């Protein structure tokens, strides 16, 4: 399925999902929105009162209720079927036309000459990605992930002077970034639920938070790394190696 067909497929799925959702809350389950909001309210109250036993009970009741209500929706079932159908089509096409990766550089002789560089990482819905365990030329990372871990090890990277950039946005998973001692670092992290370990600073639990840390000499360093991560559920770890 090429890019244009994939975009059209996603557009139709989203449009049909919106129509089904509108019909569902209008004719079949008019109270589903209230049920979902009620479960979300229990989760919110439970988080606020987490130190008390009643808060923990409210939190887990809200989680169970939210999962039950969401997966009983016709709209969610439709999206799951559409996702499964898409995965089957992709698998079938990959068998017929397997992707061939060629490491050579490709140039475009247009009015302005452009040089194609293959990125270190690709967007992935499921799976784990890791940098190679041999010397490689650095290329800035900007990816979106679904479910899975991302491991970026700069100890083997040939990083030019200036600012290198890593941007990772994902749903569920962990991000591990290993940085050489001589490199100054800035970390911007946002998460709905998870934990973080930035060098010697560790947090046990983060709930819908954003923070920024940077090493003291970051602004004036010749070689520096800017890390931007955003996760729904997951942990981020940045450590020296």
C-alpha positions in Angstrom: 0.0 0.0 0.0 1.7 3.2 -1.2 1.7 6.5 0.7 -1.2 8.0 -1.1 -3.4 4.9 -0.7 -2.4 4.7 3.0 -3.4 8.3 3.6 -6.7 7.7 1.8 -7.4 4.6 3.8 -6.7 6.4 7.1 -8.9 9.3 6.0 -11.8 7.0 5.2 -11.4 5.1 8.5 -11.4 8.2 10.6 -14.4 9.6 8.7 -16.4 6.3 9.1 -15.3 6.2 12.8 -16.7 9.6 13.4 -20.0 8.7 11.7 -20.3 5.5 13.7 -19.4 7.3 17.0 -22.1 10.0 16.3 -24.7 7.2 15.6 -23.6 5.3 18.6 -24.0 8.1 21.1 -27.3 9.2 19.4 -29.1 5.9 19.1 -27.4 3.0 20.7 -25.4 4.1 23.8 -26.4 7.7 24.6 -25.0 7.3 28.1 -21.5 6.2 27.0 -20.0 9.7 27.2 -21.2 10.1 30.7 -19.8 6.7 31.7 -16.4 7.5 30.2 -16.3 10.9 31.9 -17.3 9.3 35.2 -14.5 6.8 35.0 -12.1 9.5 34.1 -13.3 11.5 37.1 -12.6 8.5 39.4 -9.1 8.2 38.0 -8.5 11.9 38.5 -9.8 11.8 42.1 -7.8 8.6 42.8 -4.6 10.3 41.6 -5.3 13.3 43.9 -6.0 11.0 46.9 -3.4 8.3 46.0 -1.9 8.4 49.5 -5.2 7.2 50.9 -6.7 3.7 50.5 -9.9 5.2 49.2 -8.0 7.0 46.5 -6.3 3.9 45.3 -9.7 2.1 45.1 -11.2 5.0 43.1 -8.2 5.0 40.8 -8.3 1.3 39.9 -12.1 1.3 39.7 -11.9 4.2 37.2 -9.2 2.4 35.2 -11.3 -0.8 35.0 -14.5 1.1 34.2 -12.7 3.2 31.5 -11.3 0.0 29.8 -14.7 -1.7 29.9 -16.6 1.2 28.6 -14.1 2.0 25.8 -13.9 -1.6 24.5 -17.7 -2.0 24.5 -18.0 0.9 22.1 -18.8 -0.1 18.5 -16.5 2.7 17.3 -13.5 1.1 19.1 -14.3 -2.3 17.7 -14.5 -0.8 14.2 -11.1 0.8 14.6 -9.6 -2.4 15.9 -10.9 -4.3 12.8 -9.6 -1.5 10.5 -6.2 -1.7 12.1 -6.1 -5.5 11.8 -7.2 -5.3 8.2 -4.4 -2.7 7.5 -1.8 -4.9 9.2 -2.9 -7.9 7.0 -2.7 -5.9 3.8 0.7 -4.5 4.7 2.0 -8.0 5.6 0.6 -9.4 2.3 2.2 -6.7 0.2 5.5 -7.0 2.0 5.6 -10.7 1.0 4.9 -9.8 -2.6 7.2 -6.8 -2.8 9.8 -6.9 0.0 11.5 -3.6 0.8 15.1 -3.3 -0.4 17.3 -1.0 1.6 20.3 0.4 -0.3 22.8 2.4 1.7 24.1 4.6 -1.2 23.3 8.3 -1.4 20.7 9.5 -3.8 20.9 13.0 -5.4 18.2 15.0 -7.0 19.3 17.3 -9.9 16.5 19.8 -9.6 16.8 23.6 -9.6 18.2 23.3 -6.1 20.3 20.2 -5.6 19.3 18.1 -2.7 21.0 15.1 -1.1 19.0 12.3 0.3 20.2 10.9 3.7 18.6 7.8 5.1 17.5 8.5 8.8 18.8 6.4 11.7 15.2 5.6 12.7 11.8 5.2 11.1 8.4 5.8 12.5 7.1 2.5 13.9 3.7 1.5 15.2 5.0 -1.6 17.1 8.6 -2.7 17.8 11.9 -1.8 19.3 14.6 0.3 17.6 18.3 0.7 18.5 21.3 2.4 17.0 24.0 0.2 15.5 26.8 -1.2 17.6 29.5 0.1 15.4 30.8 3.5 14.3 28.2 5.5 12.3 27.7 9.0 11.0 25.2 10.9 13.1 21.9 12.1 11.7 19.3 14.0 13.7 16.5 11.9 15.0 12.8 12.9 14.7 10.4 9.9 15.0 7.0 9.0 16.2 6.5 5.5 17.8 3.4 3.5 18.8 4.2 0.7 21.3 7.9 -0.2 21.9 11.2 0.9 23.2 13.8 3.2 21.6 17.5 2.9 22.4 19.9 5.7 21.1 23.6 5.1 21.9 25.8 8.0 20.8 29.0 6.3 22.0 29.5 5.0 18.5 28.3 8.1 16.7 30.5 10.5 14.7 28.8 13.7 15.9 29.8 17.0 14.2 30.3 20.2 16.1 27.1 22.2 16.8 23.8 21.1 18.1 22.5 17.5 17.5 18.8 16.9 18.0 16.8 13.9 19.1 13.0 14.1 19.0 11.0 11.0 20.1 7.2 11.1 20.5 5.4 7.8 21.4 2.4 6.2 22.9 3.6 3.4 25.2 7.3 2.5 25.7 10.6 3.5 27.1 13.3 5.8 25.7 17.0 5.1 26.6 19.6 7.6 25.5 23.3 7.1 26.2 25.5 10.2 25.9 29.3 10.6 25.9 30.8 12.5 28.9 32.2 15.3 26.8 28.8 16.3 25.3 26.5 18.9 27.0 22.9 18.0 27.1 19.4 19.7 27.2 16.4 17.5 28.0 12.7 18.5 27.4 10.4 15.7 28.5 6.6 15.5 28.6 4.6 12.4 29.8 1.1 11.5 30.9 2.3 8.7 33.2 5.7 7.4 33.7 9.1 8.0 35.3 12.4 9.7 34.3 16.1 9.3 35.1 18.2 12.2 33.8 21.8 11.5 34.8 21.9 11.6 38.7 18.3 13.0 39.0 15.6 10.3 39.2 11.8 10.6 39.7 9.7 7.7 40.9 6.5 8.8 39.2 5.4 11.4 36.8 1.7 12.3 36.2 0.9 14.6 33.3 4.1 16.6 33.7 6.6 18.5 31.6 10.2 19.4 32.7 13.4 20.8 31.2 16.9 20.0 32.4 20.2 21.0 30.9 23.8 20.8 31.9 25.5 24.0 33.1 27.7 24.6 30.0 25.1 23.7 27.4 24.6 27.2 26.0 28.3 27.8 25.3 29.4 24.3 24.4 30.8 23.6 20.9 29.2 20.1 20.8 25.8 19.7 22.5 22.7 17.5 22.3 19.1 18.6 22.5 16.7 15.9 23.5 12.9 16.3 23.2 10.7 13.4 24.3 7.0 13.0 24.6 5.2 9.9 25.8 1.7 8.9 26.8 2.9 6.1 29.1 6.6 5.2 29.6 10.0 6.0 31.1 12.9 8.1 29.8 16.5 7.5 30.7 19.4 9.7 29.8 22.8 8.5 31.1 26.5 9.0 30.5 28.5 6.2 28.9 
